[in-house]
């Protein structure tokens, strides 16, 4: 029982730490910031880099930045989870 309580406590600590993490990715004119819980905090478009005649590129930059930020966020979460999941033998953790 103690192990479960300790694990839950550790999971809560990790969750809290992830909420405080900030991942920032830039793709072309777009900068995306998300937290470790994969919640978007901001999307900034640099007007100096923006080509208003090529909105397809802007859309691709937004997609790329969000995808990269989510991937990095998942990597951060996986790294933090390794500490408590190492001996559990849970697939994917």
Secondary structure, DSSP 8 states (H G I E B T S, - for coil): -HHHHHHHHHHHHHHHHHHH-EEEEEETTEEEEEETT--EEEEEE-TTT--TT-HHHHHHHHHHHHHHHHHHHHHHHHHHHHHHHTTTT-TT-
